[in-house]
Amino acid sequence: MTRPGHFLLFGFLACALTAAACGGSAPAEEEMEMEVDAGPAPPSAAAVAAANRLSSQLGDDIRLVPTVRGLAEIAYEQPTARRDGNFIVTRFRVQNLAENAIAGLQVDEFWFDSDGNTVTGDSVRFREPVLSGQVVDIELRVPRDPAMDRSNYEFSHQNGDIKATLFDEIEDPEEEEEAGEGNS
């Protein structure tokens, strides 16, 4: 027969061995180091190699750009809606205010009736990244419905959320000059 003291001793030893195997107790406060956020970590060598392989496969006219991860900031103009036949066409401008490009920028428009029920909507998504400072024009088309009362817009992107700020005016996008054109 075993005595109750043996179980207690065995339990104590098991706990002590488990604590030692797991690294023991937590270090004292003065021994703990504070981690400082130094921003995003630089890309690993494997990531750089993969990007180089991808860009060599895409060709010379394609360049890879860093994109926003997490919250991206944009500016947008007040949308204007007009009737075009049996459609309501909404147009406005968006400008990327983030430091990096925004990949997969998407704008969703939802139309509601007077009771707040969704009636219809449209969505547009940019396949190419919207570069920092770039201005893009948005056009959304929804079929006209007599129940339409008000609309709402939602902005999102491939790698996170969007902080959208309403601006009174956004300047026209700069036109890129065609190659071969020049002053003669």
C-alpha positions in Angstrom: 0.0 0.0 0.0 1.1 3.5 -0.6 0.8 6.3 1.8 -0.9 9.6 0.9 2.4 11.4 1.4 3.9 9.6 -1.5 1.3 11.0 -3.8 1.9 14.5 -2.6 5.7 14.1 -3.0 5.2 12.6 -6.5 2.9 15.5 -7.5 5.4 18.1 -6.2 8.2 16.5 -8.2 6.2 16.3 -11.3 5.3 20.0 -11.1 8.9 20.9 -10.5 10.2 18.8 -13.4 7.5 20.3 -15.7 8.4 23.9 -14.7 12.1 23.1 -15.3 11.4 21.5 -18.7 9.3 24.5 -19.8 12.0 27.0 -18.9 11.2 27.6 -15.3 9.6 30.7 -13.9 9.3 34.1 -15.6 12.4 36.3 -15.3 12.4 39.2 -12.8 11.2 42.5 -14.1 14.7 44.1 -14.3 15.8 41.2 -16.5 12.9 41.5 -19.0 13.7 43.5 -22.1 11.2 45.8 -23.7 10.5 45.2 -27.4 10.5 48.4 -29.5 8.5 48.5 -32.7 10.9 49.6 -35.4 8.3 49.5 -38.2 7.9 46.8 -40.7 10.6 44.2 -40.9 12.7 44.3 -44.1 11.8 41.6 -46.6 13.5 38.2 -46.2 16.0 37.0 -48.7 13.5 34.4 -49.9 10.9 37.1 -50.5 13.3 39.3 -52.4 14.4 36.3 -54.5 10.7 35.4 -55.2 10.0 39.0 -56.2 13.0 39.1 -58.6 11.8 35.8 -60.2 8.3 37.1 -60.6 9.4 40.5 -62.1 11.7 38.7 -64.6 8.8 36.5 -65.7 6.5 39.5 -66.1 8.8 41.4 -68.4 10.6 44.7 -68.5 7.5 47.0 -68.7 6.1 45.7 -65.3 7.4 46.8 -62.0 6.5 45.6 -58.5 5.6 48.3 -56.0 5.2 48.0 -52.2 1.5 47.9 -51.1 -0.3 49.0 -47.9 -0.9 46.3 -45.3 -3.7 47.1 -42.9 -5.4 50.5 -42.8 -5.0 52.7 -46.0 -6.1 56.3 -46.3 -7.9 57.8 -49.3 -9.6 61.1 -50.1 -12.8 61.1 -52.1 -15.0 63.8 -53.7 -18.8 64.1 -53.0 -20.4 61.6 -55.4 -22.7 62.9 -58.0 -25.6 60.7 -59.3 -27.5 61.3 -62.5 -30.1 59.5 -64.5 -28.9 57.8 -67.7 -31.9 56.0 -69.3 -32.9 53.2 -66.9 -29.7 53.5 -64.9 -28.5 55.8 -62.1 -24.8 56.6 -62.8 -22.7 57.8 -59.9 -19.3 59.4 -60.5 -16.6 60.7 -58.2 -12.8 60.9 -57.7 -10.6 59.0 -55.3 -7.0 59.8 -54.4 -4.6 57.5 -52.6 -3.2 59.4 -49.5 -1.2 56.4 -48.2 2.6 56.1 -48.5 2.4 52.9 -50.5 0.2 51.6 -53.3 -3.2 50.2 -52.5 -3.8 46.8 -54.0 -7.2 45.7 -55.0 -9.0 49.0 -54.2 -12.8 48.3 -54.2 -15.7 50.7 -54.0 -19.2 49.3 -53.3 -22.4 51.4 -53.6 -25.6 50.3 -51.9 -29.0 51.8 -52.5 -31.7 51.6 -49.9 -35.5 52.2 -49.8 -37.1 54.6 -47.2 -37.3 51.7 -44.7 -33.6 51.0 -44.9 -33.9 47.8 -47.0 -31.2 47.2 -49.6 -32.7 47.7 -53.1 -29.7 47.5 -55.5 -26.0 48.3 -55.7 -22.8 48.1 -57.8 -19.2 47.5 -57.2 -15.9 48.4 -58.9 -12.5 46.9 -58.2 -9.1 48.1 -59.6 -7.0 45.2 -60.8 -3.8 47.3 -60.8 -2.5 49.0 -57.6 -3.5 52.6 -57.1 -0.1 54.3 -56.5 0.6 56.8 -53.8 -0.9 60.2 -54.7 -2.7 58.7 -57.8 -6.2 60.0 -58.6 -8.7 57.6 -60.1 -12.2 58.2 -61.4 -15.0 55.9 -60.2 -18.2 55.2 -62.1 -20.9 53.1 -60.6 -24.1 52.1 -62.6 -27.2 50.6 -61.0 -30.6 49.9 -62.5 -33.2 52.5 -61.6 -35.8 51.4 -59.1 -38.7 53.6 -57.9 -38.1 52.4 -54.3 -34.5 53.9 -54.3 -34.3 56.5 -51.5 -30.6 56.9 -50.5 -27.2 55.4 -51.1 -24.1 54.5 -49.1 -20.5 53.8 -50.2 -18.0 51.4 -48.7 -14.3 51.3 -49.5 -12.0 48.4 -49.0 -8.7 46.9 -50.3 -7.0 43.5 -50.7 -4.9 43.9 -47.6 -7.1 45.6 -45.1 -9.5 48.5 -44.4 -9.8 52.0 -45.8 -10.0 55.3 -43.9 -12.0 57.5 -46.3 -12.0 61.3 -45.9 -14.4 63.5 -47.9 -12.6 66.4 -49.7 -14.3 69.4 -51.4 -12.2 68.9 -54.5 -9.6 66.6 -55.9 -7.4 67.9 -58.7 -7.6 66.2 -62.1 -5.2 63.3 -62.6 -2.0 64.2 -64.4 -2.0 63.1 -68.0 1.0 60.9 -68.9 2.8 61.9 -72.1 2.9 59.3 -74.8 6.3 57.9 -75.7 7.5 59.4 -78.9 5.7 62.6 -78.5 7.8 65.6 -78.0 8.6 69.2 -79.0 10.0 69.3 -82.4 
